[in-house]
C-alpha cells in the first residue's frame, strides 16, 4: 500500500478502532489504530499497564516498518522514490506528535525518545518536487495530449509541495493548453428563411463554464491561434411558426334563485292556516342566466436542428444528434352578458383575464431559443465521450 493512501485512510482506521480494544488492533497489525486507541485510554489513566504495553509494542513496530520501507526505497536507487519517502517520514512525525502529548510517566514507561524528522521531510519534499518537475518537463517535450495531461498532474504534485516552485504556474498553463482538446461551437442556418440576428446570437450563449470540463474546451468564437480538433455545429434545419388561431365558444349558465312567495288558498278563496294559525306561504323561484363568450388564443412554433460533431483532421462527421424545440402560446379570456350571479366560481375566474396580443414571430423564436439551448446543453454533456 502506498504511504499516501495509508495516511488518507488513517482516519477511517481510528473510527473503527473505537469499537474494539487496543490489544485486538495490535494483534491485527493495525498499529496506528492501536496507538490512537491506547493514547486515548492513557490520557485518562496514565498508569494503565495494559495500554502502555500495547502502545510500546505498536509504536516500536510501526516506526520500524516505516524505516525499513524508507531504507528499501533508498537502496532501490530509483528517481521516483522521494514522494513515498516523504510520506513515510510524515507518517512517523504524525505518529510521534500523537504520542508526545501523553503525561511524562507514560512516556517514560514506553521509553519514548523524540526524533526530529524536519530535515528528512524537507529534503525528501525538495527531491520529490524536483523529480516530478523534471519528469513533467520531459513529458511536455513530447507535445502530445496524453503526455501533457500526465505532466499537468505531476506539476500539480509539485505545487502541492511548493506553491512557487520555479516557474510552476507557467508550466501548468502550458501543460493545460497542450493537453486540452479545443472544440469550436458554430450555429449554421439551413432553414431557407432569414432569422433574426439576435436569435442566432442567443444560440451562442451557452453555459460554457459548465461545459468546459476535464480536458475539453468549447469556444463559440474561433481563435486563429488555436488548433481546433473538432467543430460542433448546431445545424438549424427548419422553423415552423403557425398563424394566429382564435377559437370562440359561447354558452349560457343558469341558476334558480328565490323570488318571494305565494299564499296557499282553500276552495273558498281564503288563506289557509297552519296548526299555529299562521298563513301558509309557498316559496317562489325564478331562473336567472348569463351568456359567456370564451376566447381561446393559440400559436405554436417549432425549430428542428441537428447537433453535428466533425473531426477536423479528416473532415469526418462523427455523430449527429437530432434537436427539437417547440414553444406554444395559449391564452384564455372570457366576457359575460347578463346576470353575473348565475355564473359558477370557475367561470367568474376566467373573466379576470385581460385581452393580450398574439406574440410576434421574433418573440416566438426567442422563446424557442431558450428551449433549444437547454437541449443543446444536455446533448453536449451527454456526448462528451465523443471528444478526446
C-alpha positions in Angstrom: 0.0 0.0 0.0 1.3 3.4 -0.9 2.0 5.6 2.1 -0.2 8.4 0.8 -3.1 6.0 0.7 -2.2 4.8 4.2 -2.4 8.4 5.5 -5.8 9.0 3.8 -7.5 6.0 5.4 -5.8 6.5 8.8 -8.9 8.4 10.0 -11.1 5.5 9.0 -9.0 3.1 10.9 -9.2 5.3 14.0 -13.0 5.3 13.8 -13.1 1.5 13.5 -10.8 1.3 16.5 -13.4 2.9 18.7 -15.4 -0.3 18.5 -12.6 -2.7 19.6 -9.7 -2.9 22.1 -6.1 -1.7 21.7 -4.8 -5.3 22.1 -7.0 -6.6 19.3 -5.9 -3.8 17.0 -2.3 -4.7 17.7 -2.9 -8.3 17.0 -4.4 -7.4 13.7 -1.4 -5.4 12.7 -3.4 -2.1 12.8 -0.6 -0.3 14.6 -1.7 3.3 14.1 -5.2 2.5 15.2 -3.8 0.6 18.2 -1.7 3.7 19.1 -4.6 6.1 18.8 -6.8 3.8 21.0 -4.0 3.4 23.6 -3.2 7.1 23.7 -6.9 7.9 24.3 -7.0 5.5 27.2 -3.7 6.6 28.7 -4.8 10.3 28.7 -7.5 9.3 31.2 -5.3 6.8 33.1 -1.5 7.1 32.6 -0.9 4.1 34.8 -2.8 1.6 32.7 -0.1 -1.0 32.2 -2.0 -3.0 29.6 -2.4 0.1 27.4 1.3 1.1 28.0 2.4 -2.4 26.8 0.2 -2.2 23.7 1.4 1.4 22.9 5.1 0.5 23.4 4.8 -2.5 21.0 2.6 -0.8 18.4 4.8 2.4 18.3 8.0 0.4 18.0 6.8 -1.9 15.3 5.1 0.9 13.2 8.2 3.0 13.2 10.4 0.0 12.4 8.3 -0.9 9.4 8.3 2.7 8.1 12.1 3.0 8.5 12.5 -0.4 6.7 10.3 0.8 3.8 12.4 4.0 3.5 15.6 2.1 3.5 14.3 -0.3 0.8 13.4 2.7 -1.3 16.8 4.3 -0.9 18.5 1.0 -1.8 16.4 0.8 -5.0 18.1 3.9 -6.3 15.0 4.8 -8.4 14.5 8.5 -9.1 10.8 8.4 -8.3 11.1 7.3 -4.6 11.0 10.6 -2.9 7.3 11.3 -2.7 6.9 7.9 -0.9 9.8 8.6 1.4 8.4 12.0 2.2 5.0 10.4 3.0 6.6 7.8 5.3 8.5 10.4 7.2 5.3 12.5 7.5 3.6 9.4 8.9 6.2 8.9 11.6 6.1 12.6 12.6 2.3 12.4 12.8 2.6 9.3 14.9 5.2 10.9 17.2 3.1 14.1 17.7 0.1 11.9 18.6 2.2 10.1 21.4 4.1 13.0 22.8 1.1 14.6 24.4 0.9 11.8 27.0 1.9 12.5 30.6 5.6 12.1 31.2 5.1 9.0 33.3 3.5 7.2 30.4 6.3 8.4 28.0 8.9 7.1 30.4 7.1 3.8 30.6 7.3 3.3 26.8 10.9 4.6 26.6 9.8 7.4 24.3 12.6 9.3 22.5 11.8 12.3 20.4 13.1 12.2 16.8 13.4 15.4 14.7 12.1 14.5 11.2 12.1 18.0 9.9 15.3 17.7 7.9 14.4 14.4 6.3 10.9 15.7 5.4 12.3 18.9 3.9 14.9 17.0 1.9 12.5 14.4 0.6 10.0 17.0 -0.3 12.5 19.0 -2.2 13.8 15.9 -4.1 10.2 14.8 -4.8 9.3 18.2 -6.3 12.5 18.2 -8.4 11.8 14.7 -9.7 8.1 15.5 -10.7 9.1 18.8 -12.2 11.9 17.2 -14.3 9.7 14.4 -15.4 6.9 16.8 -16.3 9.4 18.8 -18.5 10.3 15.6 -20.3 6.7 14.8 -20.9 5.9 18.3 -22.2 8.7 17.9 -24.8 6.6 15.1 -26.5 3.9 17.7 -27.2 1.1 15.1 -27.3 -2.1 15.4 -25.3 -1.8 12.4 -23.1 1.8 13.3 -22.1 0.7 16.9 -21.4 -2.1 15.7 -19.2 0.3 13.4 -17.2 2.7 16.4 -17.0 -0.1 18.6 -15.6 -0.8 16.0 -12.9 2.8 15.8 -11.9 3.2 19.6 -11.9 0.1 19.7 -9.6 2.0 17.4 -7.2 5.0 19.8 -7.4 2.7 22.7 -6.5 1.3 20.7 -3.5 4.9 20.6 -2.1 5.9 24.2 -3.1 3.3 26.7 -4.3 6.0 28.8 -6.0 8.4 26.2 -7.2 10.5 27.6 -10.1 8.1 28.6 -13.0 5.4 26.2 -11.9 2.4 28.3 -12.8 3.7 29.0 -16.3 4.4 25.3 -16.9 1.0 24.3 -15.5 -0.6 26.7 -18.0 1.5 25.2 -20.8 0.5 21.7 -19.9 -3.2 22.6 -19.6 -3.1 24.2 -23.1 -1.2 21.2 -24.7 -3.5 18.7 -23.0 -6.8 20.4 -23.9 -9.0 19.4 -26.8 -10.4 22.5 -28.3 -13.8 22.5 -29.9 -15.3 25.3 -32.0 -19.1 25.6 -31.5 -21.0 27.0 -34.5 -24.5 27.8 -35.5 -25.5 27.3 -39.1 -28.8 28.4 -40.7 -30.1 25.9 -43.3 -33.8 26.7 -42.8 -34.2 28.6 -46.0 -35.5 31.6 -44.1 -33.9 34.7 -42.7 -33.6 34.5 -39.0 -33.2 37.5 -36.6 -29.6 38.2 -35.8 -30.5 38.4 -32.1 -31.9 34.8 -32.3 -28.7 33.5 -33.8 -26.6 35.3 -31.2 -28.7 34.0 -28.4 -28.0 30.4 -29.5 -24.3 31.1 -28.9 -24.9 32.0 -25.3 -24.5 28.5 -23.7 -23.1 28.0 -20.2 -19.6 27.1 -21.5 -18.1 27.3 -18.0 -20.2 24.3 -17.1 -19.4 22.5 -20.4 -15.7 23.1 -20.3 -15.0 20.1 -18.0 -11.9 17.9 -17.8 -9.8 18.4 -20.9 -12.4 19.8 -23.2 -12.9 23.5 -24.0 -15.7 24.8 -26.2 -15.1 28.1 -27.9 -18.1 30.0 -29.5 -15.6 32.4 -31.2 -12.9 30.8 -33.3 -9.3 31.8 -32.2 -6.9 31.8 -35.1 -4.1 30.9 -32.7 -5.7 27.7 -31.6 -5.9 24.4 -33.4 -9.5 23.0 -33.2 -9.7 19.3 -33.4 -13.5 19.3 -33.5 -16.3 21.5 -34.8 -19.7 21.1 -33.1 -22.3 22.6 -35.4 -25.9 23.4 -34.5 -27.4 22.9 -37.9 -30.8 24.6 -38.0 -33.0 22.6 -40.3 -36.4 24.1 -40.2 -38.5 26.7 -38.5 -42.3 26.5 -38.5 -44.5 29.1 -36.9 -48.2 28.7 -37.1 -50.7 31.5 -37.8 -52.7 33.2 -35.1 -55.6 30.9 -34.2 -58.7 32.1 -32.4 -61.4 29.8 -31.2 -64.6 31.1 -29.6 -67.1 29.2 -27.6 -70.5 30.7 -26.4 -72.6 29.1 -23.7 -75.2 30.1 -21.1 -75.1 29.4 -17.4 -78.4 29.5 -15.4 -79.3 29.3 -11.8 -82.6 29.0 -9.9 -83.0 31.6 -7.1 -85.7 32.6 -4.6 -88.3 35.1 -5.8 -90.8 35.8 -3.0 -93.7 33.6 -2.1 -97.5 32.9 -2.8 -100.2 32.3 -0.2 -102.0 29.0 -0.2 -105.8 29.4 -0.6 -108.6 27.0 0.2 -111.5 26.2 -2.1 -113.4 29.2 -0.8 -110.5 31.6 -1.6 -109.4 32.0 2.0 -105.7 32.0 3.0 -105.1 28.7 4.6 -103.6 28.5 8.1 -101.1 26.1 9.6 -101.6 24.4 13.0 -100.3 27.5 14.8 -102.7 29.8 13.0 -100.1 31.3 10.6 -100.7 32.0 7.0 -99.3 29.2 4.8 -96.8 30.6 2.2 -95.4 28.8 -0.8 -91.9 30.0 -1.9 -91.5 31.2 -5.4 -88.3 30.9 -7.6 -87.0 32.3 -10.8 -84.3 31.3 -13.3 -81.5 33.8 -14.0 -79.0 33.4 -16.7 -75.8 34.8 -18.1 -74.3 34.3 -21.6 -70.5 33.7 -21.6 -68.2 34.1 -24.6 -64.9 32.3 -24.1 -62.0 33.0 -26.4 -59.0 30.7 -26.8 -55.8 32.0 -28.5 -53.3 29.6 -29.8 -50.0 29.9 -31.7 -47.1 27.4 -31.9 -43.5 27.4 -33.2 -41.1 24.6 -33.8 -37.4 24.6 -34.6 -35.6 21.4 -35.7 -31.9 21.1 -35.9 -29.0 18.6 -35.7 -26.0 18.9 -33.4 -23.2 17.6 -35.7 -19.8 16.6 -34.5 -17.0 16.9 -37.1 -13.4 15.7 -36.6 -11.5 18.4 -38.5 -8.4 16.4 -39.3 -10.4 14.0 -41.5 -13.4 16.3 -42.1 -15.5 13.4 -40.9 -19.0 13.6 -39.4 -18.6 11.6 -36.2 -22.1 11.9 -34.9 -25.4 13.8 -35.5 -27.8 14.4 -32.6 -31.4 15.5 -33.5 -32.5 18.5 -31.6 -36.1 19.9 -31.5 -37.5 22.9 -29.7 -41.2 23.6 -29.5 -42.9 26.5 -27.8 -46.7 27.1 -27.6 -48.6 30.2 -26.8 -52.0 29.5 -25.2 -54.3 32.1 -23.7 -57.9 32.0 -22.4 -60.1 35.0 -21.8 -63.8 35.5 -21.4 -66.6 38.1 -21.1 -70.2 37.8 -20.0 -73.6 39.4 -20.6 -76.5 39.0 -18.2 -76.9 38.4 -14.5 -73.4 37.6 -13.2 -74.9 35.9 -10.2 -75.8 32.9 -12.5 -72.1 32.1 -13.1 -70.1 29.4 -11.4 -66.9 30.4 -9.5 -64.6 28.8 -12.1 -66.4 30.8 -14.8 -66.0 34.0 -12.9 -62.2 33.4 -12.6 -61.9 33.4 -16.4 -63.5 36.9 -16.6 -60.4 38.3 -14.8 -58.1 37.7 -17.9 -57.4 40.9 -19.8 -57.0 40.7 -23.6 -53.5 40.2 -24.8 -52.0 40.3 -28.3 -50.5 37.3 -30.1 -46.7 37.2 -29.8 -44.8 38.3 -32.8 -42.7 35.9 -34.8 -39.4 37.1 -33.4 -40.7 36.8 -29.8 -41.7 33.2 -30.6 -38.2 32.5 -31.9 -36.6 33.9 -28.7 -38.8 31.6 -26.7 -37.6 28.7 -28.8 -34.0 29.7 -28.3 -34.4 29.2 -24.5 -35.7 25.6 -25.1 -33.2 25.0 -27.8 -30.2 26.0 -25.7 -31.3 23.6 -22.9 -31.5 20.8 -25.5 -28.0 21.6 -26.9 -26.5 21.9 -23.4 -27.9 18.4 -22.5 -26.7 16.9 -25.8 -23.2 18.3 -25.3 -22.9 17.0 -21.8 -24.3 13.6 -22.8 -21.9 13.2 -25.8 -18.7 14.4 -24.2 -17.1 10.9 -24.7 -17.0 11.6 -28.4 -14.3 14.2 -27.9 -11.0 13.1 -26.5 
